[in-house]
Amino acid sequence: MSLGPNPASLTLLENLAQFPLRSKVRFLGCIKAYHSASSTLIVTHTTMYKSPSSSSSSSSLSSSLPRKTKTATVDIAIVVEQIPIGELQIGDWVNVLGYITDMQADGATVCIQGIQIWSAGGIDLGKYERQLREKENVDRRSLDTLPTAMNI
């Protein structure tokens, strides 16, 4: 028996389409637009990857290759009153906690019912991406090593 709400899955915006509808997720996105009439945020994230020829110690974005930008449409109607005035500025990075409600067939845009939004502040985006990918790889390896019911 659960004593509290289900935890959210921390992920990159680009991976949201891999989750089933009604999944609780947490991700980072850059505000592209805010529609006050519908209390809807449009957030995007273009993940940067190091090119194979770049040095691992180099932090230059010029040696990174952009990937297709992914978009999330976030309904913030239930939390808009708790968001401080001035926090929803175009170009600002925000953390989004919410539930997946819909997605385009190609996964390019995912719709989220936001339940909490807060500023990401001065985040080091490259470091965030690297650490989150490392966490996802560790999680994946952990799942691969779990015994299946047939092997027990």
DSSP file (Angstrom, degrees, kcal/mol; ACC not computed):
  #  RESIDUE AA STRUCTURE BP1 BP2  ACC     N-H-->O    O-->H-N    N-H-->O    O-->H-N    TCO  KAPPA ALPHA  PHI   PSI    X-CA   Y-CA   Z-CA
    1    1 A M              0   0    0      0, 0.0     2,-0.3     0, 0.0     0, 0.0   0.000 360.0 360.0 360.0 131.7    0.0    0.0    0.0
    2    2 A S        -     0   0    0      1,-0.1     4,-0.1     2,-0.0     0, 0.0  -0.596 360.0-164.8 -81.3 137.8    1.4    3.4   -1.0
    3    3 A L  S    S+     0   0    0     -2,-0.3    -1,-0.1     2,-0.1     0, 0.0   0.377  71.0  11.6-101.4   2.4    1.6    6.1    1.7
    4    4 A G  S    S-     0   0    0      1,-0.0    -2,-0.0     3,-0.0     2,-0.0  -0.915  97.0 -53.3-160.5-175.6    2.0    9.0   -0.7
    5    5 A P        -     0   0    0      0, 0.0    -2,-0.1     0, 0.0    -1,-0.0  -0.306  64.1 -93.1 -69.9 155.9    1.9   10.1   -4.2
    6    6 A N        -     0   0    0      1,-0.1     2,-0.1    -4,-0.1    -4,-0.0  -0.389  46.5-108.9 -64.5 144.2    3.9    8.3   -6.9
    7    7 A P        -     0   0    0      0, 0.0    17,-0.3     0, 0.0     2,-0.2  -0.370  31.0-115.4 -72.0 156.5    7.3    9.7   -7.6
    8    8 A A        -     0   0    0     15,-0.1     2,-0.6    17,-0.1    17,-0.3  -0.622  21.9-119.8 -88.1 151.4    8.0   11.6  -10.8
    9    9 A S  E     -a   25   0A   0     15,-2.3    17,-2.4    -2,-0.2     2,-0.5  -0.841  23.3-139.5 -90.7 119.0   10.5   10.3  -13.4
   10   10 A L  E     +a   26   0A   0     -2,-0.6     2,-0.3    15,-0.2    17,-0.2  -0.685  43.4 145.3 -78.6 125.1   13.3   12.8  -13.9
   11   11 A T        -     0   0    0     15,-2.5    17,-0.4    -2,-0.5     2,-0.2  -0.945  51.7 -90.8-152.7 168.6   14.0   12.9  -17.6
   12   12 A L    >   -     0   0    0     -2,-0.3     3,-1.9    15,-0.2     4,-0.4  -0.616  39.4-117.7 -81.5 149.6   15.1   15.1  -20.5
   13   13 A L  G >  S+     0   0    0     15,-0.5     3,-1.6     1,-0.3     4,-0.3   0.861 114.4  63.5 -54.9 -36.5   12.3   16.8  -22.5
   14   14 A E  G 3  S+     0   0    0      1,-0.3     3,-0.3     2,-0.1    -1,-0.3   0.715 101.5  51.6 -63.1 -19.5   13.4   14.9  -25.5
   15   15 A N  G X  S+     0   0    0     -3,-1.9     3,-1.9     1,-0.2     4,-0.3   0.441  78.0  97.9 -96.9  -0.6   12.5   11.6  -23.8
   16   16 A L  G X  S+     0   0    0     -3,-1.6     3,-1.9    -4,-0.4    -1,-0.2   0.847  74.9  63.1 -58.0 -35.6    9.0   12.5  -22.7
   17   17 A A  G 3  S+     0   0    0     -4,-0.3    -1,-0.3    -3,-0.3    -2,-0.1   0.641  92.2  66.7 -66.4 -12.8    7.5   10.6  -25.7
   18   18 A Q  G <  S+     0   0    0     -3,-1.9    -1,-0.3    89,-0.1    -2,-0.2   0.587  88.3  82.9 -82.0 -10.5    8.9    7.4  -24.3
   19   19 A F  S <  S-     0   0    0     -3,-1.9     3,-0.1    -4,-0.3     2,-0.0  -0.678  84.3-113.8 -95.1 147.9    6.6    7.5  -21.3
   20   20 A P    >   -     0   0    0      0, 0.0     3,-1.5     0, 0.0    80,-0.2  -0.347  46.1 -80.5 -72.6 160.4    2.9    6.3  -21.3
   21   21 A L  T 3  S+     0   0    0      1,-0.2    80,-0.2    80,-0.1     3,-0.1  -0.259 117.5  29.1 -56.0 148.2    0.1    8.8  -20.9
   22   22 A R  T 3  S+     0   0    0     78,-3.3    -1,-0.2     1,-0.3     2,-0.2   0.483  85.1 145.0  74.0   7.7   -0.7    9.8  -17.3
   23   23 A S    <   -     0   0    0     -3,-1.5    77,-2.2    77,-0.1     2,-0.6  -0.515  51.3-126.8 -71.7 142.6    3.0    9.3  -16.3
   24   24 A K  E     + B   0  99A   0    -17,-0.3   -15,-2.3    75,-0.2     2,-0.3  -0.826  40.7 173.7 -91.1 123.2    4.3   11.7  -13.7
   25   25 A V  E     -aB   9  98A   0     73,-3.1    73,-2.4    -2,-0.6     2,-0.4  -0.892  27.9-155.4-132.3 157.4    7.4   13.4  -15.0
   26   26 A R  E     +aB  10  97A   0    -17,-2.4   -15,-2.5    -2,-0.3     2,-0.3  -0.999  29.6 152.0-131.4 132.6    9.9   16.1  -14.1
   27   27 A F  E     - B   0  96A   0     69,-2.1    69,-3.0    -2,-0.4     2,-0.4  -0.950  39.2-113.3-153.0 169.4   12.0   17.9  -16.8
   28   28 A L  E     + B   0  95A   0    -17,-0.4   -15,-0.5    -2,-0.3     2,-0.3  -0.882  36.0 169.0-109.9 139.3   13.7   21.1  -17.7
   29   29 A G  E     - B   0  94A   0     65,-2.3    65,-2.9    -2,-0.4     2,-0.5  -0.994  33.4-121.5-149.3 156.0   12.6   23.4  -20.5
   30   30 A C  E     -CB  44  93A   0     14,-3.2    14,-2.3    -2,-0.3     2,-0.4  -0.850  37.2-115.6 -97.4 128.4   13.2   26.8  -21.9
   31   31 A I  E     +C   43   0A   0     61,-3.0    60,-3.1    -2,-0.5    12,-0.2  -0.490  39.8 167.9 -68.4 119.6   10.1   29.1  -22.1
   32   32 A K  E     -     0   0A   0     10,-3.4     2,-0.3    -2,-0.4    11,-0.2   0.742  66.8  -5.7 -98.5 -34.6    9.4   29.8  -25.8
   33   33 A A  E     -C   42   0A   0      9,-1.5     9,-2.8    56,-0.1    -1,-0.4  -0.990  52.3-154.2-158.3 154.9    5.9   31.3  -25.3
   34   34 A Y  E     -C   41   0A   0     -2,-0.3     2,-0.8     7,-0.2     7,-0.2  -0.983   6.2-162.0-135.5 124.7    3.3   31.9  -22.6
   35   35 A H  E >>> -C   40   0A   0      5,-3.0     5,-1.9    -2,-0.4     4,-0.9  -0.880   4.5-172.2-108.0 101.1   -0.4   32.2  -23.5
   36   36 A S  T 345S+     0   0    0     -2,-0.8     3,-0.3     1,-0.2    -1,-0.2   0.825  79.7  62.5 -66.2 -32.4   -2.1   33.9  -20.5
   37   37 A A  T 345S+     0   0    0      1,-0.2    -1,-0.2     3,-0.1    -2,-0.0   0.867 119.9  25.4 -61.7 -35.7   -5.6   33.4  -21.9
   38   38 A S  T <45S-     0   0    0     -3,-0.6    39,-0.3     2,-0.1    -1,-0.2   0.376 103.6-124.6-107.1   2.4   -5.2   29.6  -21.7
   39   39 A S  T  <5 +     0   0    0     -4,-0.9    37,-3.0    -3,-0.3     2,-0.5   0.929  60.4 150.0  50.6  50.2   -2.5   29.5  -19.0
   40   40 A T  E   < -CD  35  75A   0     -5,-1.9    -5,-3.0    35,-0.2     2,-0.4  -0.953  34.5-160.1-120.2 129.4   -0.3   27.5  -21.3
   41   41 A L  E     -CD  34  74A   0     33,-2.9    33,-3.3    -2,-0.5     2,-0.6  -0.859   6.5-153.1-101.4 139.8    3.5   27.5  -21.5
   42   42 A I  E     -CD  33  73A   0     -9,-2.8   -10,-3.4    -2,-0.4    -9,-1.5  -0.973  22.2-179.5-108.7 117.9    5.4   26.3  -24.5
   43   43 A V  E     -CD  31  72A   0     29,-2.7    29,-2.9    -2,-0.6     2,-0.3  -0.923   4.0-174.3-120.8 146.1    8.8   25.0  -23.5
   44   44 A T  E     -CD  30  71A   0    -14,-2.3   -14,-3.2    -2,-0.4     2,-0.3  -0.844  11.1-167.4-131.5 167.1   11.5   23.6  -25.6
   45   45 A H  E     - D   0  70A   0     25,-1.6    25,-1.7    -2,-0.3     2,-0.7  -0.832   5.7-165.6-158.2 119.4   14.9   22.0  -25.3
   46   46 A T        -     0   0    0     -2,-0.3     2,-0.2    23,-0.2    23,-0.2  -0.923  24.7-143.3-104.5 108.2   17.5   21.4  -28.0
   47   47 A T        -     0   0    0     -2,-0.7    20,-1.6    21,-0.4     2,-0.4  -0.507   8.8-142.6 -75.5 136.3   19.9   18.9  -26.5
   48   48 A M  E     -G   66   0B   0     -2,-0.2     2,-0.4    18,-0.2    -1,-0.0  -0.842  14.3-165.8-101.8 135.5   23.6   19.4  -27.5
   49   49 A Y  E     -G   65   0B   0     16,-2.0    16,-3.9    -2,-0.4     2,-0.2  -0.928  24.7-114.2-117.8 143.9   25.8   16.5  -28.1
   50   50 A K  E     -G   64   0B   0     -2,-0.4    14,-0.2    14,-0.3    11,-0.1  -0.547  33.7-120.0 -71.2 137.5   29.6   16.5  -28.4
   51   51 A S    >   -     0   0    0     12,-2.5     3,-1.9    -2,-0.2    -1,-0.1  -0.509  24.7-113.5 -73.7 150.9   30.9   15.6  -31.8
   52   52 A P  T 3  S+     0   0    0      0, 0.0    -1,-0.1     0, 0.0    -2,-0.1   0.778 115.4  54.4 -58.1 -26.7   33.1   12.5  -31.9
   53   53 A S  T 3  S+     0   0    0     10,-0.1     2,-0.1     2,-0.1    -3,-0.0   0.568  87.5 101.3 -85.3  -7.4   36.1   14.6  -32.9
   54   54 A S  S <  S-     0   0    0     -3,-1.9     2,-0.2     9,-0.2    -4,-0.0  -0.473  80.4-107.0 -80.9 150.8   35.8   17.0  -29.9
   55   55 A S    >   -     0   0    0     -2,-0.1     3,-1.0     1,-0.1    -1,-0.1  -0.477  18.9-132.2 -72.2 141.7   38.0   16.7  -26.9
   56   56 A S  T 3  S+     0   0    0      1,-0.2    -1,-0.1    -2,-0.2    -2,-0.0   0.735 107.9  53.1 -68.8 -20.5   36.3   15.4  -23.8
   57   57 A S  T 3  S+     0   0    0      2,-0.0     2,-0.3     0, 0.0    -1,-0.2   0.577  88.9  98.4 -89.4  -8.7   37.8   18.2  -21.7
   58   58 A S    <   -     0   0    0     -3,-1.0    -4,-0.0     1,-0.1     0, 0.0  -0.609  48.1-174.5 -81.3 135.8   36.5   20.9  -24.1
   59   59 A S        +     0   0    0     -2,-0.3     2,-0.3    -9,-0.0    -1,-0.1   0.201  39.4 131.9-110.4  14.5   33.4   22.7  -23.1
   60   60 A S    >   -     0   0    0      1,-0.2     3,-1.2     2,-0.0    -2,-0.1  -0.496  51.0-150.8 -71.6 128.9   33.0   24.7  -26.3
   61   61 A L  G >  S+     0   0    0     -2,-0.3     3,-1.8     1,-0.2    -1,-0.2   0.689  91.0  75.9 -70.6 -17.1   29.6   24.6  -27.8
   62   62 A S  G 3  S+     0   0    0      1,-0.3    -1,-0.2     3,-0.0    -2,-0.0   0.741  94.1  51.1 -67.2 -19.9   31.1   25.0  -31.2
   63   63 A S  G <  S+     0   0    0     -3,-1.2   -12,-2.5    -8,-0.1     2,-0.3   0.288  96.1  94.3 -97.3   9.9   32.2   21.4  -31.1
   64   64 A S  E <   -G   50   0B   0     -3,-1.8   -14,-0.3   -14,-0.2   -16,-0.0  -0.728  66.6-140.9-102.1 152.3   28.7   20.2  -30.2
   65   65 A L  E     -G   49   0B   0    -16,-3.9   -16,-2.0    -2,-0.3     2,-0.1  -0.950  19.3-131.8-112.3 123.3   26.1   19.0  -32.6
   66   66 A P  E     -G   48   0B   0      0, 0.0     2,-0.3     0, 0.0   -18,-0.2  -0.409  16.2-148.9 -73.7 150.5   22.4   20.1  -32.0
   67   67 A R        -     0   0    0    -20,-1.6     3,-0.1     1,-0.1     0, 0.0  -0.690  42.5 -65.9-107.9 166.3   19.7   17.5  -32.1
   68   68 A K        -     0   0    0     -2,-0.3   -21,-0.4     1,-0.1     2,-0.2  -0.254  58.7-112.1 -54.1 134.2   16.1   18.1  -33.1
   69   69 A T        -     0   0    0    -23,-0.2     2,-0.3    -3,-0.1   -23,-0.2  -0.515  29.9-153.0 -71.7 133.0   14.3   20.5  -30.8
   70   70 A K  E     -D   45   0A   0    -25,-1.7   -25,-1.6    -2,-0.2     2,-0.4  -0.799   8.0-153.8-105.8 152.0   11.5   18.9  -28.7
   71   71 A T  E     -De  44 109A   0     37,-2.3    39,-1.8    -2,-0.3     2,-0.4  -0.954   9.4-165.6-129.6 143.1    8.5   20.9  -27.4
   72   72 A A  E     -De  43 110A   0    -29,-2.9   -29,-2.7    -2,-0.4     2,-0.6  -0.996  12.3-149.1-126.1 136.1    6.2   20.5  -24.5
   73   73 A T  E     -De  42 111A   0     37,-2.4    39,-3.0    -2,-0.4     2,-0.6  -0.925  21.1-162.1-100.9 119.2    2.9   22.3  -24.1
   74   74 A V  E     -De  41 112A   0    -33,-3.3   -33,-2.9    -2,-0.6     2,-0.8  -0.909  13.1-150.0-114.5 117.5    2.3   22.8  -20.4
   75   75 A D  E     +De  40 113A   0     37,-3.0    39,-2.0    -2,-0.6   -35,-0.2  -0.754  21.9 171.4 -81.7 113.4   -1.1   23.6  -19.0
   76   76 A I    >>  +     0   0    0    -37,-3.0     4,-1.8    -2,-0.8     3,-1.5   0.124  36.4 119.1-111.2  20.4   -0.4   25.6  -15.8
   77   77 A A  T 34 S+     0   0    0    -38,-0.4     4,-0.3     1,-0.3    -1,-0.1   0.850  76.1  50.2 -55.8 -37.5   -4.0   26.7  -15.0
   78   78 A I  T 34 S+     0   0    0     36,-0.3    -1,-0.3    -3,-0.2    -2,-0.1   0.633 123.2  29.8 -80.1 -11.2   -4.0   24.9  -11.6
   79   79 A V  T X> S+     0   0    0     -3,-1.5     3,-1.7    35,-0.1     4,-0.7   0.442  86.6 101.0-122.6  -2.6   -0.7   26.5  -10.5
   80   80 A V  G >< S+     0   0    0     -4,-1.8     3,-0.8     1,-0.3    -3,-0.1   0.820  80.6  56.7 -58.5 -32.7   -0.5   29.8  -12.3
   81   81 A E  G 34 S+     0   0    0     -4,-0.3    -1,-0.3     1,-0.2    -2,-0.1   0.734 105.1  52.2 -71.6 -21.4   -1.6   31.7   -9.1
   82   82 A Q  G <4 S+     0   0    0     -3,-1.7    -1,-0.2     2,-0.1    -2,-0.2   0.549  87.2  97.1 -90.0  -8.3    1.4   30.3   -7.1
   83   83 A I  S << S-     0   0    0     -3,-0.8     3,-0.1    -4,-0.7     5,-0.1  -0.707  83.1-115.5 -85.5 124.3    4.0   31.3   -9.7
   84   84 A P    >   -     0   0    0      0, 0.0     3,-2.0     0, 0.0     4,-0.3  -0.250  36.5 -96.8 -58.8 142.6    5.7   34.6   -8.8
   85   85 A I  T 3  S+     0   0    0      1,-0.3     0, 0.0     2,-0.1     0, 0.0  -0.352 111.6  25.2 -57.7 135.3    5.1   37.5  -11.1
   86   86 A G  T 3  S+     0   0    0     -3,-0.1    -1,-0.3     2,-0.1     3,-0.2   0.350  91.1 104.3  90.8  -5.5    8.0   37.8  -13.6
   87   87 A E    <   +     0   0    0     -3,-2.0     2,-0.9     1,-0.2    -2,-0.1   0.684  67.5  67.9 -82.0 -16.8    9.0   34.2  -13.3
   88   88 A L        +     0   0    0     -4,-0.3     2,-0.4    -5,-0.1    -1,-0.2  -0.534  69.2 152.5-102.6  66.4    7.5   33.2  -16.7
   89   89 A Q    >   -     0   0    0     -2,-0.9     3,-2.3    -3,-0.2   -58,-0.3  -0.782  53.1-103.2 -98.9 137.7    9.9   35.2  -19.0
   90   90 A I  T 3  S+     0   0    0     -2,-0.4   -58,-0.2     1,-0.3     3,-0.1  -0.342 109.6  24.2 -55.6 132.4   10.6   34.1  -22.6
   91   91 A G  T 3  S+     0   0    0    -60,-3.1    -1,-0.3     1,-0.3     2,-0.2   0.241  92.5 124.8  93.4 -13.1   14.0   32.4  -22.6
   92   92 A D    <   -     0   0    0     -3,-2.3   -61,-3.0   -61,-0.1     2,-0.4  -0.527  59.8-126.0 -79.2 148.1   14.1   31.5  -19.0
   93   93 A W  E     -B   30   0A   0     28,-0.3    27,-2.7   -63,-0.2    28,-0.5  -0.798  31.8-176.3 -94.1 134.3   14.7   27.8  -18.0
   94   94 A V  E     -BF  29 119A   0    -65,-2.9   -65,-2.3    -2,-0.4     2,-0.4  -0.948  26.9-126.4-131.3 150.8   12.1   26.2  -15.7
   95   95 A N  E     -BF  28 118A   0     23,-3.5    23,-1.8    -2,-0.3     2,-0.4  -0.799  29.1-159.3 -88.6 136.9   11.6   22.9  -14.0
   96   96 A V  E     -BF  27 117A   0    -69,-3.0   -69,-2.1    -2,-0.4     2,-0.5  -0.980  12.5-175.1-123.3 129.4    8.3   21.3  -14.8
   97   97 A L  E     +BF  26 116A   0     19,-2.6    18,-3.3    -2,-0.4    19,-1.7  -0.993  36.6 104.4-119.6 126.5    6.6   18.7  -12.7
   98   98 A G  E     -BF  25 114A   0    -73,-2.4   -73,-3.1    -2,-0.5     2,-0.4  -0.971  62.1 -75.5-176.2-171.3    3.4   17.2  -14.2
   99   99 A Y  E     -BF  24 113A   0     14,-1.8    14,-2.9    -2,-0.3     2,-0.4  -0.895  39.1-117.2-114.1 138.2    1.5   14.5  -15.9
  100  100 A I  E     + F   0 112A   0    -77,-2.2   -78,-3.3    -2,-0.4    12,-0.2  -0.616  36.9 168.9 -73.5 124.0    1.6   13.5  -19.6
  101  101 A T  E     -     0   0A   0     10,-2.8     2,-0.3    -2,-0.4    11,-0.2   0.661  59.5 -12.7-110.6 -23.1   -1.9   14.1  -21.0
  102  102 A D  E     - F   0 111A   0      9,-1.2     9,-3.4     2,-0.0    -1,-0.4  -0.976  54.9-165.1-168.0 163.5   -1.3   13.8  -24.8
  103  103 A M  E     - F   0 110A   0     -2,-0.3     7,-0.2     7,-0.3     2,-0.1  -0.979  30.0-102.4-158.2 151.9    1.4   13.7  -27.5
  104  104 A Q    >   -     0   0    0      5,-2.6     3,-1.8    -2,-0.3    -2,-0.0  -0.380  40.5-111.6 -67.9 153.5    1.8   14.0  -31.2
  105  105 A A  T 3  S+     0   0    0      1,-0.3    -1,-0.1     2,-0.1     0, 0.0   0.845 119.5  48.8 -56.6 -36.1    2.2   10.7  -33.1
  106  106 A D  T 3  S-     0   0    0      1,-0.0    -1,-0.3     3,-0.0   -89,-0.1   0.487 109.6-123.7 -85.2  -1.3    5.8   11.6  -33.9
  107  107 A G  S <  S+     0   0    0     -3,-1.8   -90,-0.3     2,-0.2    -2,-0.1   0.548  75.3 125.4  75.1   6.6    6.6   12.5  -30.3
  108  108 A A  S    S+     0   0    0      1,-0.2   -37,-2.3   -38,-0.1     2,-0.4   0.849  75.6  30.5 -68.9 -33.3    7.7   16.0  -31.3
  109  109 A T  E     -e   71   0A   0    -39,-0.2    -5,-2.6   -37,-0.0     2,-0.4  -0.993  68.9-169.5-130.2 132.3    5.3   17.7  -28.9
  110  110 A V  E     -eF  72 103A   0    -39,-1.8   -37,-2.4    -2,-0.4     2,-0.4  -0.949  16.6-137.4-119.1 139.1    4.0   16.4  -25.6
  111  111 A C  E     -eF  73 102A   0     -9,-3.4   -10,-2.8    -2,-0.4    -9,-1.2  -0.830  22.6-170.0 -99.7 134.4    1.2   17.9  -23.6
  112  112 A I  E     -eF  74 100A   0    -39,-3.0   -37,-3.0    -2,-0.4     2,-0.9  -0.962  25.0-141.5-126.1 136.8    1.7   18.1  -19.8
  113  113 A Q  E     -eF  75  99A   0    -14,-2.9   -14,-1.8    -2,-0.4     2,-0.2  -0.872  35.5-141.6 -91.8 103.5   -0.7   19.0  -17.0
  114  114 A G  E     + F   0  98A   0    -39,-2.0   -36,-0.3    -2,-0.9   -16,-0.3  -0.447  32.3 170.8 -71.6 135.0    1.6   21.0  -14.9
  115  115 A I  E    S+     0   0A   0    -18,-3.3     2,-0.3     1,-0.4   -17,-0.2   0.495  73.6  16.0-117.2 -12.8    1.4   20.6  -11.1
  116  116 A Q  E     - F   0  97A   0    -19,-1.7   -19,-2.6     2,-0.0    -1,-0.4  -0.915  60.4-178.4-159.6 136.4    4.5   22.6  -10.2
  117  117 A I  E     + F   0  96A   0     -2,-0.3     2,-0.3   -21,-0.2   -21,-0.2  -1.000  12.3 164.0-134.2 133.6    6.7   25.0  -12.0
  118  118 A W  E     - F   0  95A   0    -23,-1.8   -23,-3.5    -2,-0.4   -35,-0.0  -0.995  40.8 -90.6-150.3 155.1    9.9   26.7  -10.7
  119  119 A S  E     - F   0  94A   0     -2,-0.3   -25,-0.3   -25,-0.2     3,-0.1  -0.294  18.4-150.9 -64.3 141.8   12.8   28.5  -12.0
  120  120 A A        -     0   0    0    -27,-2.7   -26,-0.2     1,-0.2    -1,-0.1   0.529  33.7-160.6 -86.8  -8.1   16.0   26.6  -12.9
  121  121 A G        -     0   0    0    -28,-0.5     2,-1.6     1,-0.2   -28,-0.3  -0.275  57.6 -15.1  64.1-148.5   18.1   29.6  -12.1
  122  122 A G  S    S+     0   0    0     -3,-0.1    -1,-0.2     2,-0.0     2,-0.1  -0.467  85.3 176.5 -88.0  65.3   21.6   29.8  -13.5
  123  123 A I        -     0   0    0     -2,-1.6     2,-1.2     1,-0.1     3,-0.1  -0.419  36.8-128.5 -75.3 143.2   21.8   26.1  -14.5
  124  124 A D     >  -     0   0    0      1,-0.2     4,-2.5    -2,-0.1     5,-0.2  -0.792  27.5-167.1 -86.7  95.6   24.9   24.7  -16.3
  125  125 A L  H  > S+     0   0    0     -2,-1.2     4,-2.6     1,-0.2     5,-0.2   0.864  80.8  51.6 -59.4 -42.6   22.8   23.0  -19.1
  126  126 A G  H  > S+     0   0    0      1,-0.2     4,-2.3     2,-0.2    -1,-0.2   0.918 112.6  45.9 -61.5 -43.7   25.7   20.9  -20.4
  127  127 A K  H  > S+     0   0    0      2,-0.2     4,-2.7     1,-0.2     5,-0.2   0.906 111.7  52.5 -65.4 -42.1   26.5   19.5  -17.0
  128  128 A Y  H  X S+     0   0    0     -4,-2.5     4,-2.4     2,-0.2     5,-0.2   0.938 111.0  46.8 -57.9 -49.0   22.8   18.9  -16.3
  129  129 A E  H  X S+     0   0    0     -4,-2.6     4,-2.5     1,-0.2     5,-0.2   0.925 113.4  48.4 -61.1 -46.0   22.4   16.9  -19.6
  130  130 A R  H  X S+     0   0    0     -4,-2.3     4,-2.3     1,-0.2    -2,-0.2   0.925 113.8  46.0 -61.8 -45.5   25.6   14.9  -18.9
  131  131 A Q  H  X S+     0   0    0     -4,-2.7     4,-2.3     1,-0.2    -1,-0.2   0.883 113.2  49.0 -67.5 -37.8   24.6   14.0  -15.3
  132  132 A L  H  X S+     0   0    0     -4,-2.4     4,-2.5    -5,-0.2    -1,-0.2   0.896 111.2  49.7 -69.4 -38.8   21.0   13.1  -16.3
  133  133 A R  H  X S+     0   0    0     -4,-2.5     4,-2.3    -5,-0.2    -2,-0.2   0.905 110.6  51.0 -63.6 -40.2   22.2   10.9  -19.2
  134  134 A E  H  X S+     0   0    0     -4,-2.3     4,-2.4     2,-0.2    -2,-0.2   0.920 110.2  49.2 -62.3 -43.7   24.6    9.2  -16.8
  135  135 A K  H  X S+     0   0    0     -4,-2.3     4,-2.7     1,-0.2    -2,-0.2   0.919 110.8  50.0 -60.7 -44.6   21.7    8.6  -14.3
  136  136 A E  H  X S+     0   0    0     -4,-2.5     4,-2.4     1,-0.2    -1,-0.2   0.880 110.4  50.3 -63.6 -37.8   19.6    7.1  -17.1
  137  137 A N  H  X S+     0   0    0     -4,-2.3     4,-2.5     2,-0.2    -1,-0.2   0.906 111.5  48.0 -65.7 -41.8   22.4    4.8  -18.2
  138  138 A V  H  X S+     0   0    0     -4,-2.4     4,-2.4     2,-0.2    -2,-0.2   0.927 112.5  49.0 -63.9 -44.6   22.9    3.6  -14.6
  139  139 A D  H  X S+     0   0    0     -4,-2.7     4,-2.2     2,-0.2    -2,-0.2   0.916 111.8  49.3 -60.1 -43.5   19.1    3.1  -14.2
  140  140 A R  H  X S+     0   0    0     -4,-2.4     4,-1.9     1,-0.2    -2,-0.2   0.917 111.8  47.7 -63.2 -44.6   19.1    1.1  -17.5
  141  141 A R  H  X S+     0   0    0     -4,-2.5     4,-1.2     1,-0.2    -1,-0.2   0.885 109.9  53.8 -64.3 -37.7   22.0   -1.1  -16.5
  142  142 A S  H  X S+     0   0    0     -4,-2.4     4,-0.7     1,-0.2     3,-0.4   0.912 109.1  47.9 -62.9 -42.5   20.4   -1.7  -13.1
  143  143 A L  H >< S+     0   0    0     -4,-2.2     3,-0.6     1,-0.2    -1,-0.2   0.865 108.3  55.6 -65.4 -35.9   17.2   -2.9  -14.8
  144  144 A D  H 3< S+     0   0    0     -4,-1.9    -1,-0.2     1,-0.2    -2,-0.2   0.766 108.6  47.9 -67.9 -25.1   19.2   -5.1  -17.1
  145  145 A T  H 3< S+     0   0    0     -4,-1.2    -1,-0.2    -3,-0.4    -2,-0.2   0.539  84.5 109.1 -95.5  -7.0   20.8   -6.9  -14.1
  146  146 A L  S << S-     0   0    0     -4,-0.7     2,-0.2    -3,-0.6    -3,-0.0  -0.468  77.2-112.3 -68.1 138.6   17.6   -7.5  -12.2
  147  147 A P        -     0   0    0      0, 0.0     2,-0.1     0, 0.0    -1,-0.1  -0.478  29.3-130.5 -69.7 140.8   16.6  -11.2  -12.1
  148  148 A T    >>  -     0   0    0     -2,-0.2     3,-1.0     1,-0.1     4,-0.6  -0.470  25.8-104.8 -84.6 164.5   13.5  -12.0  -14.0
  149  149 A A  T 34 S+     0   0    0      1,-0.3     3,-0.5     2,-0.2    -1,-0.1   0.809 121.5  54.0 -59.4 -30.8   10.7  -14.1  -12.4
  150  150 A M  T 34 S+     0   0    0      1,-0.2    -1,-0.3     2,-0.1     0, 0.0   0.744 106.0  51.8 -78.0 -22.9   11.8  -17.0  -14.6
  151  151 A N  T <4        0   0    0     -3,-1.0    -1,-0.2     1,-0.2    -2,-0.2   0.515 360.0 360.0 -91.4  -4.6   15.4  -16.9  -13.4
  152  152 A I     <        0   0    0     -4,-0.6    -1,-0.2    -3,-0.5    -2,-0.1   0.473 360.0 360.0 -79.0 360.0   14.6  -16.9   -9.7
